[in-house]
Amino acid sequence: MHHPKRLGGALALGLVLALTSSCKRAEAPPPVAPVPAPAPAVVPFGVKSVQLGSSIGPDKRVPTPMSTFAKGDTIYASVATDGAAPTVTLSARWTYGDGQPVNESSETISPTGPAVTEFHISKPDGWPAGSYKVEIRANGAVLGSQQFTVAE
């Protein structure tokens, strides 16, 4: 004969064991590593534009770009650059006619992004009429130029 108390107890014990063995403790998920912010893009140094004019603003920009000047004008070159570099020697080489040197000057900069550098030439007794050119170099490499004229 079966003993109902024993059978009920055995069934209850089996049910408890079955439930506890299938219900494992949930393990904590592994910590999620933070996603690093993308490094800012490093823009290589370069000349964006060279503008000439007879005046310069406080921001070193030419307010009215021009390509023809009067004999007595001071001639400004506004050089817009972009990019980053530990140091750059930026220079302006001014020539007349077939390449006769007029002036050369340089400035060492430590660019970290957009910047403007100014160069200028003047001649109190007046420029000879004719064609001129300014070349902008960075560490010796020509990165921009502009041709201009001094009128009669």
Sequence and secondary structure as in RCSB ss.txt:
>XXXX:A:sequence
MHHPKRLGGALALGLVLALTSSCKRAEAPPPVAPVPAPAPAVVPFGVKSVQLGSSIGPDKRVPTPMSTFAKGDTI
YASVATDGAAPTVTLSARWTYGDGQPVNESSETISPTGPAVTEFHISKPDGWPAGSYKVEIRANGAVLGSQQFTV
AE
>XXXX:A:secstr
   HHHHHHHHHHHHHHHHHHHS                    B EEEEEEEES   TTS  SS  SEE TT  E
EEEEEEESB S EEEEEEEEETTTEEEEEEEEEE  BS EEEEEEE  TT   SEEEEEEEEETTEEEEEEEEEE
  
